[in-house]
């Protein structure tokens, strides 16, 4: 099994593997190309994003600056939007649903490290997938930690740090992020 396969499957992997280094360098090259395309050339930008990301909807928009580790593990839904300064560390798959809105400064972090320092110092990492359901609004400066799922139609308050799953149809806020209230009539 390759280090890339281990990484995507959530097994311990070596981030200094040549294939993984090449993947990160390719992502940085593509992100730099996107940043150099004028913002009014959206068709060109979208073309390069489709080269960078694993899958995308036909319509989506991502503001600059945007940063990711690999890109190929990001699955971007139809009509999903990311505002300025979105960072996605996509060692594991990241699924962003349809009609998702990410406010400025959102950080989506799949990578994690052992708690025990000797294992951590070995450099071996693991990663856990993140899923954001359809119609979710993520407020500014939110940090989404490894392995988290955010249910559809939910709203995450600005500055929240999400460390556990958030159900569908709720407003959740805080550090750690907790459900504040249900959203009645989520289809309206």
Residue pairs with C-beta under 8 A, 6 or more apart in sequence:
1 11
2 17
2 19
3 13
3 14
3 15
3 17
3 19
3 20
4 13
4 17
4 19
4 20
4 23
6 12
6 13
7 13
7 15
7 20
7 91
7 92
7 125
7 127
8 73
8 91
8 92
8 93
8 127
10 92
10 126
10 127
10 128
10 129
11 126
12 124
12 125
12 126
13 20
13 91
13 124
13 125
13 126
13 127
14 20
14 123
14 124
15 21
15 91
15 123
15 125
16 123
20 70
23 69
23 70
23 72
24 69
24 70
26 71
27 52
27 68
27 69
27 70
27 71
27 72
30 48
30 51
30 52
30 71
31 52
31 66
31 67
31 68
31 71
33 48
34 45
34 48
34 49
34 52
34 64
34 66
35 64
35 65
37 44
37 45
37 48
39 45
39 64
42 61
45 62
46 56
46 60
49 56
49 60
49 62
49 76
50 56
52 68
52 71
52 72
52 74
53 71
53 72
53 74
53 75
53 76
54 71
54 72
54 73
54 74
54 75
54 93
55 75
55 76
56 75
56 76
57 76
57 77
57 78
57 79
57 80
57 98
58 78
59 78
59 79
60 76
60 77
60 78
60 79
60 80
60 81
61 81
61 82
62 76
62 81
62 82
62 86
63 82
63 83
63 84
63 86
64 84
65 84
65 85
66 82
66 86
66 87
67 86
67 87
67 88
68 74
68 87
68 88
68 89
68 90
69 88
69 89
69 90
69 91
69 111
70 90
70 91
71 90
72 90
73 90
73 91
73 92
73 93
73 94
73 110
74 88
74 90
74 93
74 94
74 96
75 93
75 94
75 95
75 96
76 96
77 95
77 96
77 97
77 98
77 99
77 100
77 134
78 98
78 99
79 98
79 99
80 96
80 97
80 98
80 99
80 100
80 101
80 102
81 100
81 101
81 102
82 102
82 106
83 101
83 102
83 103
83 104
83 105
83 106
83 140
84 104
84 105
85 104
85 105
85 106
86 102
86 104
86 105
86 106
86 107
86 108
87 106
87 107
87 108
87 109
88 94
88 107
88 108
89 107
89 108
89 109
89 110
89 111
90 108
90 110
91 110
91 111
91 125
91 127
92 110
92 111
92 127
92 128
92 129
92 130
92 146
93 110
93 129
93 130
94 108
94 110
94 129
94 130
94 131
94 132
95 129
95 130
95 131
95 132
96 102
96 132
97 131
97 132
97 133
97 134
97 135
97 136
97 152
98 134
98 135
99 134
99 135
100 132
100 134
100 135
100 136
100 137
100 138
101 136
101 137
101 138
102 138
103 137
103 138
103 139
103 140
103 141
103 142
103 158
104 140
104 141
105 140
105 141
105 142
106 138
106 140
106 141
106 142
106 143
106 144
107 142
107 143
107 144
108 130
108 132
108 144
109 130
109 143
109 144
109 145
109 146
110 127
110 128
110 129
110 130
110 146
110 147
111 125
111 126
111 127
111 146
112 125
112 126
112 127
112 128
112 146
113 120
113 125
113 126
114 120
114 122
114 124
114 126
127 146
128 146
128 147
129 147
130 144
130 146
130 147
130 148
130 149
131 148
131 149
131 150
132 138
132 144
132 149
132 150
133 149
133 150
133 151
133 152
133 153
133 154
133 168
134 152
134 153
135 152
135 153
135 186
136 150
136 151
136 152
136 153
136 154
136 155
136 156
137 154
137 155
137 156
138 144
138 150
138 156
139 155
139 156
139 157
139 158
139 159
139 160
140 158
140 159
141 158
141 159
142 156
142 157
142 158
142 159
142 160
142 161
142 162
142 177
143 160
143 161
143 162
144 150
144 162
145 161
145 162
145 163
148 162
148 163
148 164
148 165
148 166
149 165
149 166
150 156
150 162
150 165
150 166
151 165
151 166
151 167
151 168
151 169
151 170
152 168
152 169
152 186
153 168
153 169
153 183
153 186
154 166
154 167
154 168
154 169
154 170
154 171
154 172
154 183
155 170
155 171
155 172
155 183
156 162
156 166
156 172
156 173
156 177
157 171
157 172
157 173
157 174
157 177
157 180
159 173
159 175
160 172
160 173
160 174
160 175
160 177
161 174
161 175
161 176
161 177
162 172
162 176
162 177
163 176
163 177
164 176
164 177
166 172
166 177
166 179
167 179
168 186
169 182
169 183
169 186
170 179
170 180
170 181
170 182
170 183
171 179
171 180
171 181
171 182
171 183
172 178
172 179
172 180
173 180
174 180
